[in-house]
Amino acid sequence: MGKQHRQAFLGIVISSALVLSFVGMMAAVVMASLKIFAVSAAVSYLADLMLHSTQSATLDRLRDSRFGLTIRFLIRQFLLLALCGSIADIDSFVVQITSVGLLLLFVLQLAYGAVLKHVRKKRQDLPYTTRALDLESLGIRRMPHPFLMNKHVRKTLHLDVPLVAGAIGTMATDNWRYVTFGGIIAVSVAYLALLVLLPGARNALILPTADEAIDELNEQLADYRPQVALYFTFAAVSRDFMYQVNMWLESLEALDLRPIIVLRERATLRYLDATGVPVICVPKAEYLARVEMPELRVTLYPGNAGKNVHMLQRAEVKHVFIGHGDSDKLASSNRVSKVFDEIWVAGRAGRDRYERIKHAVSHNQIVEVGRPQLMSLHRWTGSVAQPIPTIIYAPTWEGWTDDACYTSVIPAGEKLIQTLLSHERQLRIIYKPHPLTGTRSPAAAAAHRRIITLLQEDNARRFGRKVTDSKSAARKLARIDKRIADLSERGVRSPYPDLTEHERTARIRRSRNQAGALYWSAIPDEAHHVILDRIPSLNDCFNHSDLLIGDMSSVVSDFVATRKPYAIFNLEGLPDNEFRNEQRTAYASYLLDSECNGLSEAIDAMLSPERDVMAPYREQLKEYLLGPDYPPSVVRFNAAANDLYARGLRDFPIEYPDTSEYPQTPRINA
C-alpha cells in the first residue's frame, strides 16, 4: 500500500473512531454511564490530536460537514454538562463549577482570539511587506512568539482537558476537589496565556503611519535604484500558481540591470522562492502609485491579470509580457497582450502564434529571447542513457473550463500506464503531473489517483516491499527538508535571522541540489516514480528520462530542448497532418490517440535510434520553438532587457533633483 493510500486509510480509521467516540458519549449520557463517557471522551481527544498531527484531509471534510474543531469541543462540553445533570442533580456542585469553568474558559478563549485577530488586522494595514530591504529605521516590532500564535485555536480549546477530567473525577468519587482544581487549572492557564500574549501584542501594534512607511521605502529604493521589475499578481493565490514567477527568478538575477520583484498579494510573498532580488509586496493600488522608482524603465509580466493595469499606467516604463511557458494553448497567444510594449517569446513559434491572430499585436512588438530556464537540460546522445529505459508522463491539468481541458489524464492516462506496464521490455515510468491536476475536475482527480495506484502496485509487485529510500537516506532527506524549511523561515521564527537574502538563497539552492541527488540515488533504478513535490525539479526529471509523453503544454516545448523523442496525445482525433499544423509542438512528435495507438512507434524510437524517424524534425523544431543554441538564451534575454532599457531611457531620461540651490561642498586644496 502506497503512502497516500496509507494516509487515506489512516484518516478514515481515525475519523471513524472520532465519530464513534461522540456517539459513545451521547450513549453514555442516555445510560448515565460515567465509564463509557470517560473512555469515549479520551478517544475523541486522542483522535483529534492524531488527525491534526498527520494533517489529514479528513479535517477538511469534517469542517465542510459542520463538524469542525470548535464544534466538536462545544458538543463534548455540552455532553459533559448533560452527563453531570443525569448523574448528579442539575443544581449540584459539580454542575455549577463545570458550567462556570467552561463559561470563563470560553470568555478567555474568545479574548485570546480577538487580540490575535486585531493584531493581524492592524499588521495587514501596513502599506507593504518586503524582503532584502533594510527597513529597521521604521521600528516595526516583531509579532508575538510563534508558540503563542501558531494553531492557537487548537491550543486554547484543549485547555478544557483539566476541567473535563476533574468533572469526571468528581462524579466518580464524589470528591469536590477534582472539579474545583481542574477548573482552577484550566481557567488559570487560559488567563496566564492571555497575560503572556498581551505585551507582545501591544508591541506588535506600535506601527508607523502609512506616510512614514512609504517615505522610508522610497529612501531605500533611492539607494538601490531598481531598473527592471518583475511584476506578479494572481487572484487565486496558492503555492501551485507561484511557479509562474518562481521560474524566472534565476533569469532575473542574471540580468545586468538592477532587478526588483513587485507583488500584489501578501500570500504570494509566503510562496515566493528564495532569491537575493529585493521584493516589495504592495496590496493596495493607492500605495503602489506612491512607490518611487525613478530609474525603472522595464517591467516584466509573467501573467495576464486585472491588477497589471496598476503598473501598466506608468508611462515611463516599457512593459513586457514574458508569460510562464510557451505552448500552443490559447493563453500563449492572448489578444490582451496587445497592451504591452513588447512580448518576449522563446522562438519563431511564439511569434507565429501571435501573428496568426489578426490585429492582435504588431510584428515589432514580438522579441525572441529563448528559454533561459532550460540551460540545465542535458542534450540527447542518441541512445538510452538510463540503466532502465525511462519514460516520463507529464500531463497538463484540466484547465479553468472544459473548453480549455487539454489533459490526457481523464481519457487516456490510466490506459497509457497500463500499456507501459505490460510492455515486453521493462520500462521505468516517472509520473510528473501538473501541480493543479484534479483541483477543478473530480474526474481528473480520480484518474490521477488511479494512475498513482497502478504505479505503486507495480512497484510493490516487483520489489515485494515498499519502494522508498533506505532508512539512512530517509533520515538525510528529512534533515535536508528541515534545513530548507528553517532557511525559508524569516522574522521571529527564523533560526538564521542574520543571514542576508543572498546567503539564504545560496544555502537553500545547495540543499535542494543535495536533496535531488539523494532522491535519485536512494530509490532502485528499476522503480517507478510519482513526483508531486518540487524536488526533484521538472528539468531534473527530463535529464533522467529517455522519452516524454505529454499534452499540449509548455512542458513539451521545454522537453524539445533535449532533442529526445516525445509523444503527444491527439485526443480530438484530427488527421495527423491537420493536428501537426494546428499544434506546432506536434511537428516532430509521435502522436497517440485515446487508446494509445502510436505508442509502440515512440518506444521503438527511444530504444532504436535507427527507427527514430522524427529525429531530424526535432532538430528543426527545437530552433523553431526555442531559438538557436548560440548565443545562449541567457545572453539573449539579458540583451533584450538592456536594449529595451536603453530605449526607455531615450524616451524618458532620468530626471535627477535640482541641486543648484544646495550649498556646495567646499573643496579641500591639495
Salt bridges, closest charged atoms under 4 A:
ASP48 OD1 - HIS52 ND1 3.92
ASP48 OD1 - ARG72 NH2 2.62
ASP60 OD1 - ARG63 NH2 2.44
ASP211 OD1 - ARG290 NH2 2.76
GLU253 OE1 - ARG509 NH1 2.85
GLU265 OE2 - LYS307 NZ 3.12
ASP273 OD1 - ARG512 NH1 2.82
ASP273 OD2 - ARG534 NH2 2.37
GLU295 OE2 - ARG225 NE 2.67
GLU295 OE1 - ARG258 NH2 3.10
ASP326 OD2 - ARG353 NH1 3.86
ASP328 OD1 - ARG353 NE 3.03
GLU342 OE2 - ARG647 NH2 2.50
ASP352 OD1 - ARG348 NE 2.90
ASP352 OD2 - ARG584 NH1 3.88
GLU355 OE2 - HIS363 ND1 2.67
GLU368 OE2 - ARG351 NE 2.90
ASP402 OD1 - ARG440 NH2 3.08
GLU414 OE1 - ARG450 NE 2.74
ASP458 OD1 - ARG461 NH2 2.53
ASP458 OD2 - ARG462 NE 2.97
ASP458 OD2 - HIS528 NE2 2.77
ASP486 OD2 - LYS482 NZ 2.76
GLU501 OE2 - ARG490 NE 3.01
GLU501 OE2 - ARG504 NE 3.63
ASP540 OD1 - HIS544 ND1 3.53
ASP558 OD2 - ARG371 NH2 2.97
ASP604 OD2 - ARG611 NH2 3.37
ASP612 OD2 - ARG618 NH2 2.46
GLU619 OE2 - ARG379 NH2 2.83
GLU619 OE1 - ARG563 NE 3.58
ASP629 OD2 - ARG379 NH1 3.74
ASP629 OD2 - ARG563 NH2 2.80
ASP629 OD1 - LYS622 NZ 2.61
ASP643 OD2 - ARG647 NH2 3.14
ASP651 OD2 - LYS318 NZ 2.65
